[in-house]
Amino acid sequence: MAVDASLQMPPAGALLASWNPVPTAHLHCVRLEEDIRDGLQSVRLQQPTLAQRRHLLELSTQVGVQHAFLGFPAASAVERERCLALAEHVTQRQLRIEPVFMARAVESDVLAILKLREQSQAPVAADIFIGVSDLRLQVEGWSRAQVISKLERACALARRENLPFRLSYEDASRA
């Protein structure tokens, strides 16, 4: 039995839209690893040792991970040394992975990452985060204008120093 042509679906490609005027052959799959950093936030019986973190970093590289969140160097002196050791490991082993470090939207946190980059010679990036929910603003006593000002200062420093960065907004209302 023949199917009425007016009832046939168009090919899937005809239903998809793209903002890009040309095919995006230059885009590729991005793999991001957060387990090494997330160990800092989770409740565990035992934190991974530095040797275990280095091993996880190498395994991540072997499976094609391109960016790895490795820590928050401004959190403490111990954390800064751990981050530095992991960044140096990337440089020494010539791992094809971009170390990403967390920074609050304050210049001192961005400066900690810049110092880490200088010491390790690793191609690091920053993930600059700030709370933006009404709850966070109330708890911190921030206005929206203050949040924007903090972001502008932190991002301007990263841009001036050619530090690749991304922004992360914490929605504390779900936390």
NUMAR-26868 format. One line per 5 residues: number of its first residue (from 1); their letters; for each residue x, y, z of N, C-alpha, C, O. Coordinates in steps of 0.05 Angstrom, whole numbers, plus 5000, padded with zeros to 4 digits. Each point is the difference from the previous one (the first is absolute). Layout:
BEGIN
NUM	A	X:Y:Z:X:Y:Z:X:Y:Z:X:Y:Z; ...
This chain:
BEGIN
1	MAVDA	5017:4977:5000:4983:5023:5000:5018:5025:5000:5018:5001:5016; 4977:5017:4967:5016:5025:4997:4993:5019:5023:4977:5002:5008; 5043:5013:5002:4996:5019:5021:4996:5027:4987:5015:5008:4982; 4966:5007:5027:4994:5027:4989:5025:5017:5006:5008:5002:5023; 5003:5011:4956:5024:5016:5002:4997:5023:5020:5019:5008:5012
6	SLQMP	4957:5002:4991:4996:5023:5019:5002:4991:5029:5003:5017:5018; 4996:4957:4987:5002:4990:5028:5028:4991:5007:5006:4994:5023; 5013:5006:4958:5027:4992:5006:5015:5022:5014:4997:5024:4994; 5020:4968:5025:5017:5019:5014:5023:5009:4983:5011:4983:4985; 4997:5042:5016:5024:5008:4986:5025:4987:5013:4998:4991:5023
11	PAGAL	5024:5008:4963:5025:4989:5012:5006:5016:5026:4995:5024:5002; 5018:4962:5017:5006:5012:5026:5016:5026:4996:4996:5019:5015; 5023:4981:4967:5017:5024:4996:4984:5024:4992:5008:5023:5006; 4969:4973:4981:4984:5023:4992:4985:5012:5024:4990:5023:4999; 5008:4962:5023:4987:5010:5024:5018:5014:5019:4991:5013:5019
16	LASWN	5036:4985:4977:5019:5012:5018:5008:5027:4991:5003:5005:4976; 5001:5013:5042:5008:5027:4993:5028:5006:5013:5006:4988:5021; 5009:5028:4966:5026:5008:5011:5004:5030:4996:4992:5011:4980; 5019:5001:5040:5007:5029:4998:5024:5004:4983:5006:5022:4992; 5009:4957:5003:5024:5002:4984:4994:4999:4971:4986:4982:4991
21	PVPTA	5024:5037:4993:4994:5000:4971:5013:4978:4984:4991:4994:4978; 5030:4995:5033:5015:4978:4986:5002:4976:5018:4997:5003:5024; 5008:4974:4965:5004:4976:5017:5022:5005:5021:5019:5014:4994; 4977:4974:5029:5019:5005:5022:5021:4978:5002:5003:4987:5020; 5011:5009:4958:5021:4979:5000:5022:5006:5019:5014:4982:5010
26	HLHCV	4990:5044:4997:5021:5008:5019:4993:4993:5029:5018:5000:5017; 4957:4995:4988:4992:4993:5027:5006:4970:5005:4998:4984:4982; 5009:5010:5042:5006:4972:5007:4989:4994:5028:4991:5018:5014; 5008:4958:4992:4990:4991:5026:5018:5010:5022:5025:4996:4998; 4964:5015:5022:5016:5009:5023:4993:4982:5023:4977:4995:5007
31	RLEED	5045:4994:5004:4996:4983:5023:5011:5014:5025:5023:5010:4999; 4962:4990:5022:5006:5014:5024:5001:4981:5023:4981:4984:5003; 5039:5017:5014:5003:4982:5023:4998:5017:5025:5014:5019:5004; 4967:4973:5014:4997:5015:5025:5004:4983:5024:4999:5010:5023; 5006:4964:4974:5003:4983:5023:5023:5007:5018:4999:4997:5024
36	IRDGL	5023:5012:4964:5024:5006:5017:4993:5023:5018:5007:4999:5024; 4980:5022:4966:4993:5023:5017:4976:4993:5018:5000:5009:5023; 4981:4976:4967:4976:4995:5016:5006:4985:5026:4985:5001:5019; 5038:4985:4981:5008:4987:5025:5004:5019:5023:4998:4992:5023; 5006:5033:4970:5004:5021:5021:4973:5007:5013:5000:5010:5022
41	QSVRL	4978:4986:4964:4974:5008:5009:4983:4978:5012:4981:5005:5014; 5026:4971:4980:4983:4978:5008:5009:4990:5028:5023:5004:5009; 4958:4983:5004:5007:4987:5026:5011:4973:4993:4987:4983:4989; 5038:5013:5019:5013:4975:4995:5014:4990:5025:5006:5016:5018; 4999:4959:4983:5016:4989:5022:5029:5008:4996:5014:5004:5020
46	QQPTL	4994:4999:4955:5028:5006:4995:5002:5016:4974:4988:4993:4980; 5028:5029:5021:5005:5015:4976:5020:4985:4983:5018:4987:5010; 4980:5016:4963:5021:4987:4983:5027:5013:5006:5002:5024:5005; 5019:4959:4995:5027:5010:5004:5009:5016:4975:4987:4998:4979; 5034:5016:5023:5011:5014:4977:5008:4981:4978:4995:5005:4977
51	AQRRH	5016:4972:5031:5008:4980:4980:4975:4989:4986:5000:4996:4976; 4978:5000:5039:4975:4990:4988:4989:5022:4981:4989:4993:4979; 5012:5032:5029:4990:5021:4983:5017:5002:4974:4989:5004:4978; 5037:4993:5024:5017:5000:4976:4992:4977:4982:4998:5004:4975; 4997:4973:5037:4993:4977:4984:4973:5004:4986:4997:4994:4976
56	LLELS	4984:5017:5039:4974:5007:4988:5003:5020:4977:4986:4997:4979; 5031:5022:5024:5006:5019:4979:5011:4987:4975:4991:5006:4977; 5027:4975:5026:5011:4986:4977:4979:4982:4987:4999:4999:4976; 4985:4988:5040:4979:4983:4989:4980:5017:4984:4990:4992:4979; 5003:5032:5033:4982:5018:4986:5010:5008:4973:4986:5001:4980
61	TQVGV	5040:5005:5019:5013:5007:4974:4998:4978:4980:4995:5004:4977; 5010:4971:5033:5000:4977:4982:4973:4995:4987:4998:4989:4978; 4980:5018:5036:4973:4996:4988:4990:5025:4986:4977:5000:4991; 5040:5020:5005:4992:5023:4984:4989:5024:5014:4989:5018:4988; 5013:4983:5039:4991:5023:5014:5018:5024:4992:5024:4997:5000
66	QHAFL	4963:5025:4995:5015:5024:4990:5004:5021:5022:5019:5016:4998; 4963:4985:5021:5001:5020:5022:4994:4985:5026:4983:4984:5001; 5033:5023:5020:4995:4987:5025:5000:5021:5023:5019:5015:5003; 4960:4985:5012:4998:5017:5024:5018:4987:5021:4995:4977:5009; 5026:5037:5000:5019:4988:5018:5000:5011:5028:5012:4988:5018
71	GFPAA	4975:5034:4987:4999:5010:5027:4995:5029:5002:4993:5014:4981; 5010:4996:5044:4994:5027:5007:5024:5012:5015:5001:4999:5025; 5019:5011:4961:5025:5007:5012:4999:5022:5021:5017:5002:5017; 4962:5014:4983:4997:5021:5021:4988:4990:5025:4998:5015:5020; 4993:4960:4981:4986:4989:5024:5018:4998:5024:4992:5006:5022
76	SAVER	5033:4985:4974:5019:4997:5022:5028:4995:4988:5003:4995:4977; 5017:5007:5041:5027:4995:4991:5004:4971:4991:5014:4995:4981; 4973:4987:5033:5002:4972:4993:4988:4995:4973:5011:4986:4983; 4965:5026:5012:4987:4996:4975:5016:5013:4977:5001:4989:4978; 5011:5034:5027:5017:5014:4980:5023:4982:4992:5006:4997:4976
81	ERCLA	5007:4990:5043:5023:4983:4994:4991:4975:4985:5014:4991:4982; 4962:4999:5024:4989:4977:4986:4994:5008:4971:5006:4985:4981; 4982:5038:5015:4994:5010:4973:5026:5004:4984:5002:4993:4977; 5018:5019:5036:5026:5004:4987:5012:4974:4991:5010:4998:4978; 4990:4982:5039:5011:4974:4994:4986:4988:4976:5013:4988:4982
86	LAEHV	4960:5014:5016:4986:4989:4978:5006:5015:4974:5002:4988:4979; 4999:5039:5023:5007:5016:4976:5028:4993:4990:5005:4998:4976; 5014:4999:5043:5027:4993:4992:5001:4972:4987:5015:4996:4982; 4968:4987:5028:4998:4973:4989:4992:5001:4970:5010:4986:4983; 4971:5031:5012:4991:5004:4972:5023:5009:4983:5004:4990:4977
91	TQRQL	5011:5029:5033:5023:5011:4984:5022:4979:4997:5010:4995:4978; 4998:4992:5044:5022:4981:4999:4993:4976:4982:5018:4990:4986; 4958:5001:5015:4992:4976:4984:4989:5008:4973:4993:4983:4984; 5006:5043:5010:4990:5011:4975:4973:4988:4993:4994:4991:4978; 4989:5009:5043:4973:4989:4996:4983:5019:4983:5002:5025:5004
96	RIEPV	4983:4965:4978:4983:5016:4983:4973:5005:5013:4979:4989:4993; 5022:5027:5028:4976:5006:5016:5004:5028:5011:5022:5008:5008; 4956:5007:4994:5001:5027:5011:4991:4999:5029:4978:4993:5006; 5041:5014:5013:4992:5001:5028:4982:5024:5004:5007:5023:4992; 4971:4973:5022:4981:5022:5006:4999:5002:5030:4996:4980:5014
101	FMARA	5007:5045:4996:4999:5004:5029:4977:5019:5007:4994:5019:4984; 4994:4977:5039:4978:5016:5009:5009:5026:5012:5022:5001:5012; 4962:5020:4984:5005:5026:5013:4974:5013:5006:4982:5000:4984; 5015:5011:5040:4977:5017:5005:5004:5025:4984:5022:5005:4990; 4958:5010:5006:5001:5025:4984:5013:5022:5017:4989:5021:5004
106	VESDV	5036:4973:5005:5016:5020:5014:5028:4999:4988:5010:4979:4993; 5003:5044:5005:5026:5002:4987:5021:4982:5013:5017:4989:4986; 4982:5009:5041:5021:4984:5013:4999:4970:4991:5021:4987:4999; 4955:5003:4996:4998:4972:4990:5011:4997:4972:5014:4981:4994; 4981:5039:4989:5011:4999:4973:5030:5003:5001:5015:4986:4985
111	LAILK	4995:5031:5033:5029:5003:5003:5013:4973:5009:5022:4994:4992; 4965:4991:5025:5010:4974:5009:5004:4981:4976:5019:4985:4998; 4962:5016:4983:5002:4983:4976:5022:5010:4982:5015:4984:4988; 4988:5042:5010:5021:5012:4983:5028:4992:5011:5018:4993:4985; 4984:5008:5042:5026:4992:5012:5005:4970:4995:5023:4992:4995
116	LREQS	4956:4992:5007:5003:4971:4995:5008:4995:4971:5017:4983:4995; 4972:5033:4986:5007:4997:4972:5030:5007:4996:5014:4985:4986; 4995:5036:5027:5028:5009:4997:5019:4979:5012:5020:4994:4988; 4973:4995:5035:5017:4980:5013:5001:4973:4985:5021:4987:4998; 4956:5005:4991:4999:4973:4987:5006:5000:4970:5007:4980:4989
121	QAPVA	4989:5044:4999:5003:5002:4970:4979:4983:4986:5004:4994:4976; 4974:4999:5038:4979:4985:4987:4980:5019:4988:4996:5023:5009; 4990:4968:4970:4980:5017:4986:4973:5000:5015:4981:4987:4991; 5018:5026:5032:4977:4998:5017:4977:5019:4992:5005:5019:4985; 4972:4976:5025:4976:5017:4996:4987:5003:5027:5004:4984:5018
126	ADIFI	4979:5036:4984:4985:5006:5024:4970:4995:4996:4990:5006:4979; 4997:4984:5041:4971:4999:5001:4992:5019:5022:5002:4993:5024; 4989:5031:4969:4993:5020:5019:4970:4997:5007:4983:5001:4983; 5012:4996:5043:4972:4995:5008:4991:5021:5020:5016:5012:5015; 4958:4992:4985:4987:5019:5019:4972:4991:5004:4986:4990:4982
131	GVSDL	5004:5015:5042:4972:4995:5006:4982:5022:4990:5007:5023:5003; 4971:4970:4985:4982:5020:4988:4971:4997:5009:4983:5016:4992; 5011:4965:5024:4972:4996:5008:4993:5022:5020:5017:5012:5013; 4957:4992:4990:4990:5020:5020:5009:4992:5028:5008:5017:5016; 4992:4956:4989:5009:4991:5026:5029:5007:5005:5007:5010:5022
136	RLQVE	5011:4985:4959:5028:5006:5003:5004:5030:5003:5016:5008:5017; 4970:5008:4968:5003:5029:5002:4992:5010:5028:5014:5017:5011; 4965:4971:4999:4991:5008:5027:5021:4992:5021:5006:5015:5018; 5003:4960:4981:5019:4990:5019:5026:5016:5000:5011:5007:5021; 4999:4999:4955:5025:5015:4997:4997:5030:5004:5019:5014:5004
141	GWSRA	4956:4995:4994:4995:5029:5001:5009:5015:4975:5008:5023:5001; 4990:4963:4976:5008:5011:4974:4976:5011:4985:4978:4990:5003; 5027:5030:4981:4980:5009:4981:5007:4988:4973:5022:4990:4997; 4960:5011:4984:5006:4990:4973:5023:5016:4988:5017:4989:4986; 4983:5037:5020:5022:5017:4989:5027:4992:5012:5020:5001:4986
146	QVISK	4981:4991:5039:5025:4990:5012:5009:4974:4987:5024:4996:4995; 4958:4986:4999:5007:4975:4987:5012:5006:4973:5021:4989:4992; 4966:5029:4993:5011:5007:4973:5027:5013:5003:5018:4994:4984; 4986:5023:5035:5026:5013:5004:5022:4980:5007:5022:5001:4989; 4971:4980:5028:5019:4978:5007:5008:4985:4975:5024:4994:4996
151	LERAC	4957:4998:4988:5005:4985:4976:5017:5017:4980:5019:4989:4989; 4974:5036:5008:5016:5017:4982:5029:5002:5008:5018:4998:4983; 4987:5005:5043:5028:5003:5009:5015:4974:4997:5023:5000:4990; 4965:4978:5018:5014:4974:4998:5005:4992:4971:5022:4991:4993; 4958:5013:4990:5003:4993:4972:5019:5018:4985:5015:4992:4982
156	ALARR	4985:5034:5025:5019:5019:4988:5028:4992:5006:5018:5001:4983; 4988:4991:5042:5027:4991:5007:5007:4975:4984:5022:4999:4989; 4961:4982:5009:5006:4975:4985:5005:5007:4970:5019:4990:4988; 4964:5027:5001:5003:5008:4972:5027:5015:4996:5014:4994:4981; 4992:5025:5037:5025:5015:4998:5025:4982:5000:5020:5005:4986
161	ENLPF	4978:4974:5029:5023:4981:5004:4998:4976:4981:5015:4981:5003; 4967:5021:4977:4997:4978:4980:4995:4973:5014:5011:4980:4991; 4973:5020:5029:4992:4976:5014:4973:4991:4989:4980:5014:5005; 5019:4964:4981:4973:4991:4991:4982:4995:5024:5009:4990:5021; 4966:5018:4977:4982:4996:5022:4971:4996:4990:4994:5006:4977
166	RLSYE	4990:4982:5041:4972:4996:4995:4986:5010:5026:5012:5003:5021; 4963:5002:4976:4984:5009:5023:4981:4978:5009:4988:4987:4983; 5010:5010:5043:4980:4982:5011:4984:5015:5020:5010:5014:5018; 4964:4983:4980:4982:5014:5018:4987:4979:5019:4987:4981:4991; 5017:5023:5034:4989:4982:5020:4971:5009:5006:4996:5023:5008
171	DASRA	4985:4960:4988:4973:5006:5007:4995:4987:5027:4990:4977:5002; 5015:5037:5019:4999:4989:5027:4972:4993:5009:4996:4987:5020; 4984:5021:4965:4972:4993:5007:4995:4970:4998:4981:4990:5012; 5036:4997:4972:4996:4971:4997:5020:4984:5017:4999:4976:5002; 5020:5038:5010:5021:4987:5015:4990:4989:5027:5015:4988:5015
